[in-house]
Structures are given as C-alpha cells and as structure tokens.
Amino acid sequence: MQANQLPSQRGWAWLREGLQLWRRNPALLTFAAFGYLLALVVISVVPFIGQLASSLVMPALSVGVLNACRAIDAGRKVGPDVLFSGFRTNLQALVTIGGIYLIGTLVVLFLVGLVDDGTLSEALRSGEVDEQAAADSNLGFSLLVALLLSTPLMMAYWFAPMLAAWWKVPAPKAMFFSFYACLRNWRPFLAYAVGLLLFGAFVPGLIIGILGLVSPTLATLASFPVPLILIPVLFASFFANARDVFGLPEGNAAHVLNPPDNDGPAD
C-alpha cells in the first residue's frame, strides 16, 4: 500500500469519474448515498446516545457506500445490504476512527469557541446569520480559525475508513496514512475543491436562478433533482480519488463485501 502522488488535473477528473460511475448504476449509488445520510440522521435523534452513536458508526457506513462504488466499478451486482457491509470487517478500527474524529471535532469547536464572540455559535444553532451582527463581529476570523483547525482533521479522516476496512490498517495508522496522502496530493485536492464549488454550487445555483427569472415554479421543479444527482456523484468521486491515490487491494469486490473471518489487522 503506497500513496501515489498525482498531478493537479486529476482533481478535476475525480468529479468526471464520479459522474461516470453514478451513470453506470444510479439506483444503487443513490440508495447507498441517501441511505448513509438517513441512517446517520435516524441514529442521531436517539435520546442521550444518538449523537455519539452516529459518530462512531459513520466510518462503517461510509465504507458501505464505498463498497457499493467498488462493486459498480467491478461490474458486480449487489443488493441494498451493501450499505451495511462496512460492519463486517475491522469494525473495531472503524469505530475507533469515528471516536477519534469525534474527539477532534469537539477540540476544534472548543478552540474556535475561544476566539468566537458568539456570532458563529449562534449561526450554527439557528442556521442563519444576522447581517448586522455579522458585520459587527469577528465572524470572518472565527470561520478562518475553524477552517485552519478542521482541515488537518478532515485530512486524517478522509481515507482512514477505507484503509481500515480494505487493508485492515489499525485506526491510528490509517489516520496518519490518510493525512500523509492528502498532504502529498494537496494540488489535486485543491483542484477538486474548486471543482466542487464550481459544479456543485455555483453552476446549479446559476441555472436555477436563471430559471427563477423565467418562472419560479420551473426553478422549484428544477431544484429537486439537483441533490439527487450531486450527492451520489460526490460519494462516487470519493471512491475515484481513493482508487487513484491508493489503488485497490488485491481481490475483488466479493472479497470486500464478504471478508473471510480470519482477516486481522495489518501489521
């Protein structure tokens, strides 16, 4: 297992390859992507333990979506149970990754809270920002601190569930390898982020805005299929960059979805 160093243009290609993968089996990939989100929402509303439980199982559920992508990529038919296939291999490491990511998120929120004057926390609770309050606050600085602190955490998490599930890498080593791989490929990831902003937000928003000038009803109707396409394509692009950076482990998708019982952690 080695992290390949890729040219910056590969970041744009990940979005194209994600779209191509979705087009090969839109029903399965859409089910897996929205099933992942729905499962996390349902678990998180359980009183007392919901938020904790959703964080701990998030890596295993994300592996289920990646397994669906891998099966589609290999031309193998799988059923809806693929969403839960991540619970069948190296689950202890996946839960540990979720716990480390949760602790890291809480630390980031605590540190951001030290510099935030309350505007950002209020916006996170209410889902909206008062323009006058934002103008009179240090909201921009708080957002910058949040971005700087959360980016390394996201880098450490990005590939970690896949490394733990497919290569049986222990949780700390998986997060270290993930951080190193993202750092090594910061150029394509920068291009990837620009592509997401451009094609995932700006272009759809522009199209819907233009349609709204013609007919508000038409703009509303056009806005419904956008997330149904963008979210599964986004998940498929995650698989595309993981495959590009690390390749795929030896064996086929059937081995991943039904791992042998004697698989243990990697050395």
C-alpha atoms as one frame of an Amber mdcrd trajectory, in Angstrom:
protein
   0.000   0.000   0.000   1.513   3.287  -1.126   0.056   6.765  -1.575   0.580
   7.866  -5.160   1.446  11.496  -5.846  -0.868  12.771  -8.568  -0.882  15.857
 -10.821  -3.329  18.639 -10.063  -5.558  17.897 -13.072  -6.570  14.601 -11.500
  -8.701  16.598  -9.059 -10.998  17.646 -11.909 -11.044  14.083 -13.230 -12.389
  12.714  -9.936 -15.632  14.608 -10.440 -15.965  13.373 -14.023 -15.229   9.790
 -13.000 -17.721  10.075 -10.127 -20.407  11.109 -12.606 -19.482   8.226 -14.906
 -19.670   5.745 -12.024 -23.083   7.057 -10.978 -24.381   6.725 -14.531 -23.471
   3.017 -14.525 -25.881   2.286 -11.648 -27.717   5.408 -10.488 -30.300   3.471
  -8.450 -27.769   1.634  -6.267 -25.476   4.594  -5.750 -28.359   6.954  -4.961
 -29.758   4.447  -2.473 -26.371   3.979  -0.795 -25.636   7.712  -0.550 -29.019
   8.735   0.827 -29.244   5.577   2.946 -25.979   6.630   4.597 -27.327  10.115
   5.336 -30.710   8.836   6.519 -29.133   6.233   8.804 -26.975   8.895  10.478
 -29.980  11.179  10.955 -32.129   8.395  12.439 -29.374   7.288  14.815 -28.557
  10.854  15.887 -32.112  11.550  17.103 -31.977   8.710  19.652 -32.037  10.418
  23.074 -28.800  10.679  25.074 -26.598   8.444  22.919 -27.704   9.313  19.393
 -25.018  11.873  18.537 -22.259   9.699  19.976 -23.505   6.553  18.247 -23.851
   8.264  14.862 -20.237   9.491  15.067 -18.952   6.032  15.966 -20.781   4.204
  13.141 -20.184   6.900  10.499 -16.929   5.325   9.209 -18.524   1.877   8.840
 -21.489   3.327   6.959 -19.176   5.318   4.694 -17.321   2.090   3.865 -20.673
   0.635   2.813 -21.089   3.432   0.259 -17.506   2.914  -0.957 -18.185  -0.824
  -1.263 -21.204  -0.024  -3.433 -18.965   2.146  -5.626 -16.367  -0.600  -5.787
 -18.943  -3.203  -6.773 -20.257  -0.936  -9.544 -16.708  -0.275 -10.702 -16.049
  -4.036 -10.840 -19.332  -4.726 -12.654 -20.640  -6.834  -9.785 -24.290  -6.812
  -8.754 -25.016  -6.265  -5.069 -28.151  -5.690  -3.055 -29.254  -2.936  -0.655
 -27.445  -4.708   2.197 -24.189  -3.364   0.757 -24.835  -0.231   2.829 -24.062
  -2.219   5.991 -21.151  -4.202   4.573 -18.701  -1.940   6.382 -19.741  -3.521
   9.682 -18.336  -6.886   8.576 -14.637  -6.086   8.519 -12.254  -4.485  11.042
 -15.199  -2.873  12.833 -13.156  -2.101  15.932 -10.775   0.096  13.927 -13.671
   1.827  12.165 -15.393   2.639  15.465 -12.072   3.890  16.841 -11.675   6.184
  13.828 -15.147   7.551  14.468 -14.287   8.173  18.110 -11.015   9.933  17.287
 -12.779  12.088  14.708 -15.486  12.995  17.234 -12.921  13.973  19.871 -11.012
  16.001  17.282 -14.210  17.783  16.254 -15.006  18.664  19.874 -11.473  20.008
  20.354 -11.817  22.149  17.222 -15.170  23.511  18.415 -13.679  24.308  21.825
 -10.727  26.168  20.317 -12.965  28.074  17.903 -15.174  28.989  20.846 -12.214
  30.700  22.474 -11.994  33.236  19.635 -15.681  33.406  18.700 -17.737  36.208
  20.218 -20.906  34.131  19.952 -21.952  35.024  16.404 -20.672  31.805  14.831
 -22.119  29.550  17.527 -25.473  31.301  17.234 -25.402  30.870  13.449 -24.662
  27.149  13.847 -27.590  26.747  16.249 -30.123  28.773  14.279 -28.923  28.007
  10.757 -28.886  31.682   9.775 -26.709  34.731  10.270 -27.925  38.171  11.283
 -26.248  40.528   8.814 -25.861  43.382  11.261 -24.462  41.110  13.980 -22.051
  39.557  11.494 -20.839  42.976  10.380 -20.121  43.999  13.982 -18.412  40.723
  14.986 -15.264  38.737  14.260 -17.237  36.118  12.345 -14.764  36.074   9.463
 -11.829  35.452  11.798 -13.746  32.693  13.612 -14.528  30.994  10.315 -10.870
  31.218   9.288  -9.752  29.617  12.552 -12.377  26.891  12.158 -11.161  26.184
   8.628  -7.497  26.058   9.622  -8.156  23.726  12.559 -10.661  21.418  10.873
  -8.701  20.886   7.648  -5.977  18.656   9.198  -8.670  16.661  10.987 -10.553
  16.143   7.734  -7.318  15.126   6.004  -6.671  12.499   8.690 -10.202  11.128
   8.296 -10.593  11.283   4.509  -9.100   7.902   3.555  -8.995   6.339   7.022
 -12.225   4.252   6.893 -11.256   2.791   3.522  -7.722   1.958   4.717  -9.066
   0.287   7.855 -11.706  -1.750   6.006  -9.866  -2.734   2.828  -6.300  -3.065
   4.075  -7.058  -3.874   7.744  -4.881  -0.965   8.895  -5.196  -0.046  12.622
  -7.053   3.196  13.308  -4.115   5.484  14.284  -2.009   4.283  11.364  -4.950
   4.655   8.969  -5.471   8.263  10.023  -1.757   9.007   9.719  -1.603   7.473
   6.214  -4.720   9.419   5.240  -3.222  12.718   6.420   0.042  11.983   4.606
  -1.766  11.022   1.375  -3.838  14.230   1.413  -0.771  16.341   2.161   1.153
  14.618  -0.624  -1.700  15.343  -3.039  -2.692  18.850  -1.956  -2.625  20.106
  -5.540  -5.272  17.713  -6.951  -7.339  18.147  -3.788  -7.246  21.915  -4.266
  -8.445  21.463  -7.857 -11.080  19.028  -6.570 -12.339  21.594  -4.031 -12.552
  24.279  -6.728 -14.450  21.854  -8.947 -16.905  21.082  -6.147 -17.577  24.766
  -5.577 -17.956  25.426  -9.286 -20.038  22.439 -10.410 -21.635  21.539  -7.088
 -22.803  25.001  -6.056 -22.153  27.852  -8.482 -23.337  26.324 -11.762 -26.520
  24.662 -10.380 -27.325  27.840  -8.442 -26.831  29.956 -11.560 -29.060  27.707
 -13.655 -31.810  27.624 -11.038 -31.515  31.405 -10.608 -31.941  31.982 -14.357
 -34.930  29.623 -14.427 -36.369  31.545 -11.493 -36.353  34.713 -13.566 -38.460
  32.906 -16.159 -40.741  31.020 -13.777 -40.418  30.471 -10.009 -42.333  27.218
 -10.367 -39.913  25.986 -13.021 -36.963  26.880 -10.781 -38.520  24.984  -7.872
 -39.103  21.904 -10.027 -35.546  22.078 -11.360 -34.080  22.264  -7.859 -35.476
  18.858  -6.807 -33.292  16.577  -8.992 -30.103  18.545  -8.270 -29.299  16.958
  -4.868 -30.483  13.557  -6.145 -27.638  13.693  -8.655 -24.999  15.772  -6.891
 -24.876  13.850  -3.605 -24.377  10.354  -5.138 -21.855  11.783  -7.618 -19.999
  13.366  -4.707 -19.751   9.995  -2.940 -18.641   8.349  -6.183 -15.920  10.981
  -6.537 -14.676   9.997  -3.056 -14.180   6.467  -4.378 -12.482   7.822  -7.502
  -9.868   9.748  -5.526  -9.313   6.834  -3.116  -8.759   4.472  -6.036  -6.443
   6.990  -7.686  -4.304   7.615  -4.616  -4.099   4.122  -3.119  -5.356   1.823
  -5.866  -7.463  -1.153  -4.822  -6.336  -4.069  -2.628  -5.833  -7.456  -4.184
  -9.056  -9.415  -4.584 -12.431  -8.452  -5.980 -15.483  -6.703  -4.634 -16.926
 -10.010  -3.416 -13.989 -10.377  -1.015 -14.638  -6.911   0.390 -18.353  -7.437
   0.838 -17.907 -10.908   2.353 -14.496 -10.895   4.037 -13.084 -14.106   5.470
 -13.449 -14.483   9.209  -9.714 -14.771   9.844  -8.832 -11.346   8.438  -6.912
  -9.458  11.078  -5.377  -6.035  11.382  -2.446  -5.229   9.209   0.978  -5.058
  10.765
